[in-house]
Every structure is written in structure tokens, then in C-alpha cells.
Amino acid sequence: MDSIFIIEQLINGIGYGLMLFLLAAGLTLVFGVMDTMNLAHGTLFMFGAYIAATVHEASHSFVAAVLCGVVVTMLIGALLEVTLMRRLYKRNHLNQVVATFGVILLADDFVKWMWGASPIMASTPAALAGPVQLLPDLPYPSYRLLILVAGVVAALALYFVVNHTRLGMLVRAGASDRPMAELMGVRVQSVFTLVFVIGAALAGVAGALMGPLTSVQIGMGEGILIPALVVIVIGGIGSVRGSFVAAMLVGVVDTAGRAFVPPLLREVMAPALAADVGPALAGIAMYVLMAVVLCFKPGGLFPARG
């Protein structure tokens, strides 16, 4: 286990963390501003991946594929907000969870009808198929490097919007004290719709970019939703800054756990036992991180309230 391997896994962890941030940021905005639990957020991630993969195969243009994936996902998010979420804002969290879980089931069946039950392959753009020489002994996949850059750009753009624009001021006001924001004349319904669509766009970006690295398949949204929920719990509900820090931590811890724990266990126990125990321990690393953080900071690292 040399230093180059460690650096490579660290970069992989940061890239994974940035994709988690794109998903978790939208989810924490919706939860923090609207106090609405939307389990269907991962479904938007899945639609972004499917649409981008389909457009890329048809047009052979990766840029067009990502743009189409984001735009269509925003439209789906707007439709979901208008037809269902508005009816759930004043309901309790149990009603929200049950209703949005129903959306997951419907979306999975729709994808099965539209694209079939088998996974589809999202190809990497030809221009990004080769490696980039980051260090003399470290060639790194150029597509993963693109994901790093795109994640950083999206994070900076979201930070600017939330902290340095009027829209961001309204979002922060709604997250901090929704009744007072309404009394001050904020058009809460319009802010809710816009925030939901922004969250859908972020999920669409993440899905479109992650498609070539994973198989695009039914249920992929549920698989990424659990780490995203861990991120917003660690970072603090409603905190974009907390989501970013927590996503970096979760991405690095999860990637490092899967890369380093099994080899280390093989040094101290039988290979067969290490093969069983190693992946299990690596799989719970982010949950252990969450438990440790909540022991000392029950509201998360950077809670938006309190």
C-alpha cells in the first residue's frame, strides 16, 4: 500500500463526496426550508442518469446529454412539486414519507416500462476516455477529474446563490423562521417551488455525471439516497455548508474504508475471514462516523437552527 494508492483513493473519496453533496444539498434545502421529507429525491437522481444516458447514446454529445438530463429532471421536479408536494407541506413527516415512498415505487415501474428491467450502459465521452498525469506515478482518469471540477464549480455556485443573492436570503429566512418570513411578505409558495426545482437540478447533475461510473439501473436512486441522508444528518438539517463538509467526510471515509480496511484485516486474520469481515466493516464506516458526530453534536456539525 504505497503513497500513490493512498492519494488516488483520497481523490476518489473527494469526488464521491462532491456527488453526494450535489444530492444532499438539494435534499437539505427542501427539508430545511420546507420542513418536508422527500424520499423521492433519489428518484430525480435516477431520472437524470437515465435521460443523460439515452440522449448521449442518440446524439453522441455528452454536453447535450447532461443539459437534457438536468432540464428534464427540473421539469419532473416542478411537476412533482405542483401535483403532490404542495399537498404535503402541512402534513406530518409520516404522511410525507409514505407519499414520497409511493412516488419511488411508481417511478421505478415507469422506468421499467420505459427503458426495461435491465441496466443500461452510460458511455464515457471519447474525449475523456484517457488518463491525466497528475503526478509522475499517478495517472488519473480524466472523467473522474471532470467530476471533481464539476462538483467544485456546483458547490461554489450554490454557495454564492445561498449566501450572496436575494434568493439565498429568502431561502435562509425560510429555513431559519418560516412564519416570520411569511409575515415579512416573502412569497413562500414561490420560494418553495424554486427551491424544489433547484434541488431537482442538483440531483439531475449528479445522476448525469455518475451514470458512466455506475450501471444506470432501476433503484439506483434509493441506493444513493441513504448516504445522502447520512450527509444531511451529519452536516445539520438545512445547512448547505454542513452538507458540504459532511459529504467530504462521508466520501473519504466510505472510500477509504472500502480500499484500506480489507487489506489491513488480511494482515491480522485469515484471508477467508478477512474477505467476509472487511467489506462489512467498510460498509458501516459512514454510519459509525454519523454515530460519533451525533454523540458530540446532536444537531449536526453546522445546524441551521440553534
C-alpha positions in Angstrom: 0.0 0.0 0.0 2.1 2.9 -1.3 1.5 6.7 -1.1 0.3 6.9 -4.7 -2.5 4.4 -3.9 -3.4 6.4 -0.8 -3.5 9.7 -2.8 -5.6 8.1 -5.5 -8.2 6.8 -3.0 -8.3 10.2 -1.3 -9.1 11.9 -4.7 -11.7 9.2 -5.4 -13.3 9.9 -1.9 -13.4 13.6 -2.6 -15.1 13.0 -6.0 -17.7 10.7 -4.4 -18.2 13.3 -1.7 -18.8 16.0 -4.2 -21.5 13.9 -5.9 -23.1 13.2 -2.6 -23.1 16.9 -1.9 -25.0 17.7 -5.1 -27.7 15.3 -4.0 -27.6 16.1 -0.3 -27.6 19.9 -0.9 -30.9 19.7 -2.7 -32.3 17.4 -0.1 -31.3 19.6 2.8 -32.7 22.7 1.1 -36.0 21.0 0.7 -36.0 19.6 4.2 -34.6 22.7 5.8 -36.7 25.3 4.1 -39.9 23.4 3.6 -39.7 21.0 6.6 -40.7 18.3 4.1 -39.2 14.9 4.0 -38.8 13.9 0.3 -37.7 10.3 -0.1 -38.3 10.7 -3.9 -35.3 12.9 -4.2 -33.2 9.9 -5.2 -35.7 9.2 -8.0 -34.7 12.5 -9.6 -31.1 11.3 -9.5 -32.2 8.2 -11.3 -34.1 10.1 -14.0 -31.1 12.4 -14.5 -28.9 9.3 -15.2 -31.4 7.6 -17.5 -32.2 10.6 -19.6 -28.5 11.6 -19.9 -27.5 8.1 -20.9 -30.3 7.9 -23.5 -29.5 11.3 -25.1 -25.8 10.6 -25.1 -26.4 7.3 -27.0 -28.6 9.1 -29.5 -26.7 12.3 -30.1 -23.1 11.3 -29.1 -22.9 14.7 -27.4 -22.0 14.5 -23.7 -22.7 18.2 -23.1 -26.2 17.8 -24.7 -26.8 14.7 -22.6 -26.0 16.4 -19.3 -28.0 19.5 -20.3 -31.0 17.4 -21.3 -30.7 15.3 -18.1 -30.7 18.4 -15.9 -33.5 20.2 -17.8 -35.9 17.3 -17.9 -35.2 16.5 -14.2 -36.0 20.1 -13.3 -39.3 19.7 -15.2 -40.1 16.4 -13.4 -39.2 18.1 -10.1 -41.5 21.0 -10.9 -44.4 18.7 -11.8 -43.8 16.7 -8.7 -43.9 19.8 -6.5 -47.1 21.2 -8.1 -49.1 18.0 -8.2 -48.0 16.3 -4.9 -45.6 18.2 -2.6 -47.8 21.2 -2.2 -50.4 19.0 -0.6 -47.8 17.6 1.8 -46.2 20.7 3.2 -48.6 21.0 6.1 -48.8 17.2 6.7 -46.7 15.4 9.3 -43.5 13.7 8.3 -45.1 10.2 8.3 -47.5 11.3 5.6 -44.6 12.8 3.6 -42.5 9.7 3.9 -45.4 7.3 2.9 -46.4 9.5 -0.1 -42.9 10.0 -1.4 -42.1 6.4 -1.0 -45.1 5.7 -3.2 -43.5 8.0 -5.8 -40.4 5.8 -5.7 -42.4 2.7 -6.5 -44.3 4.4 -9.3 -41.1 5.9 -10.7 -39.3 2.5 -10.7 -42.2 0.9 -12.5 -42.2 3.8 -15.1 -38.5 3.3 -15.7 -39.0 -0.4 -16.1 -41.8 0.2 -18.7 -39.8 3.0 -20.5 -36.3 1.5 -20.5 -36.7 -2.1 -19.5 -35.7 -4.0 -16.4 -32.0 -4.5 -17.4 -29.4 -1.9 -16.6 -28.3 0.4 -19.4 -24.7 1.5 -20.0 -23.8 5.1 -20.0 -20.7 5.6 -22.0 -17.8 7.9 -21.1 -17.3 10.7 -23.6 -14.5 9.8 -26.0 -12.5 12.9 -25.3 -12.3 11.9 -21.6 -11.6 8.3 -22.0 -7.9 8.5 -21.3 -6.0 9.4 -18.1 -4.4 12.6 -17.0 -0.9 12.5 -15.4 -1.4 14.2 -12.1 1.9 13.1 -10.7 4.8 11.2 -12.3 3.5 7.9 -11.0 -0.2 8.8 -10.8 -2.3 8.7 -14.0 -5.8 9.6 -13.1 -9.0 9.0 -15.2 -9.8 12.3 -16.9 -13.6 11.7 -16.5 -13.2 11.4 -12.7 -11.2 14.6 -12.8 -14.1 16.2 -14.7 -16.5 15.1 -11.9 -14.2 16.7 -9.4 -14.2 20.0 -11.3 -17.9 20.0 -11.9 -18.6 19.2 -8.2 -16.4 22.1 -7.0 -18.0 24.5 -9.5 -21.5 23.5 -8.5 -20.6 23.8 -4.8 -19.2 27.3 -5.3 -22.2 28.4 -7.4 -24.6 27.1 -4.8 -22.6 28.9 -2.0 -22.8 32.1 -4.0 -26.5 31.8 -4.6 -27.3 30.9 -1.0 -25.1 33.5 0.7 -24.8 36.4 -1.8 -28.1 36.7 -3.6 -31.6 37.9 -2.7 -32.9 34.3 -3.5 -30.4 33.0 -1.0 -31.5 35.5 1.6 -35.1 34.3 1.2 -34.0 30.7 1.4 -32.1 31.3 4.6 -35.0 33.3 6.0 -37.4 30.5 5.3 -35.0 27.9 6.8 -34.5 30.0 10.0 -38.0 31.2 10.7 -40.7 30.4 8.1 -43.7 32.2 9.9 -41.7 35.4 10.3 -40.6 35.2 6.6 -44.3 35.0 5.6 -45.2 38.0 7.9 -42.4 40.0 6.2 -44.1 39.5 2.8 -42.0 36.6 1.4 -43.9 34.7 -1.2 -43.3 31.4 0.4 -45.0 29.2 -2.1 -42.9 30.6 -5.0 -39.7 30.2 -2.9 -40.7 26.6 -2.2 -41.3 25.8 -5.8 -38.0 27.4 -6.9 -36.0 25.6 -4.1 -37.5 22.3 -5.1 -36.6 22.8 -8.7 -33.0 23.8 -7.8 -32.8 20.6 -5.7 -34.0 18.6 -8.7 -31.4 20.3 -10.9 -28.6 19.3 -8.5 -29.9 15.7 -8.4 -30.1 15.7 -12.2 -26.5 16.9 -12.5 -25.3 14.2 -10.0 -27.2 11.5 -11.9 -26.0 12.6 -15.3 -22.4 12.7 -14.2 -22.4 9.5 -12.2 -24.1 7.4 -14.9 -20.9 6.5 -16.7 -19.2 5.4 -13.5 -22.0 3.1 -12.3 -24.6 1.0 -14.1 -27.8 3.0 -14.8 -30.5 0.8 -13.3 -33.8 0.7 -11.5 -33.4 1.6 -7.8 -30.1 3.4 -8.2 -31.8 6.5 -6.6 -32.6 4.5 -3.4 -29.0 3.3 -3.1 -27.6 6.8 -3.2 -30.3 8.3 -1.0 -29.1 6.6 2.2 -25.6 8.1 2.1 -27.2 11.5 1.2 -29.4 11.2 4.3 -26.4 10.4 6.4 -24.7 13.5 5.0 -27.5 15.9 5.9 -27.8 14.4 9.4 -24.0 14.8 10.0 -23.9 18.3 8.5 -27.1 19.6 10.1 -30.6 19.8 8.7 -30.9 22.8 6.4 -27.2 23.7 6.4 -25.6 23.8 2.9 -22.2 24.4 4.5 -22.8 21.4 6.8 -23.8 19.3 3.8 -20.6 20.1 2.0 -18.3 19.3 5.0 -20.2 16.2 5.8 -20.2 15.0 2.2 -16.4 15.3 2.1 -16.1 13.4 5.3 -18.5 10.6 4.2 -17.0 10.4 0.8 -13.4 10.0 2.1 -14.4 7.7 5.0 -16.5 5.4 2.8 -13.9 5.2 0.0 -11.0 4.8 2.4 -12.9 2.1 4.3 -13.6 0.0 1.2 -10.0 0.5 -0.1 -8.0 0.0 3.2 -10.0 -2.0 5.7 -10.0 -5.4 3.8 -6.2 -5.3 3.1 -5.4 -4.3 6.7 -7.6 -7.1 8.1 -5.8 -9.7 5.9 -2.6 -8.8 7.8 -4.1 -9.8 11.1 -6.6 -12.6 10.3 -7.1 -15.5 7.9 -7.8 -14.4 4.3 -11.2 -16.1 4.2 -12.4 -14.4 7.4 -11.0 -11.1 6.3 -12.9 -11.4 3.0 -16.1 -11.7 5.0 -15.4 -9.2 7.7 -13.6 -6.5 5.7 -16.5 -5.4 3.3 -18.9 -5.5 6.2 -16.8 -3.2 8.3 -16.1 -0.9 5.3 -19.9 -0.7 4.6 -20.7 0.6 8.1 -17.9 3.2 8.3 -20.1 6.1 7.4 -22.7 5.1 10.0 -20.0 4.9 12.6 -18.9 8.4 11.6 -22.5 9.6 12.0 -22.9 8.0 15.4 -19.7 9.6 16.6 -20.7 13.0 15.4 -24.1 12.8 16.9 -22.7 11.8 20.2 -20.9 15.2 20.5 -23.1 17.3 18.2 -26.7 16.0 18.3 -27.8 18.7 15.9 -25.1 18.0 13.4 -21.9 19.9 12.6 -23.5 23.1 11.4 -27.2 23.1 12.3 -29.2 25.8 10.5 -31.3 26.3 13.6 -30.0 26.7 17.1 
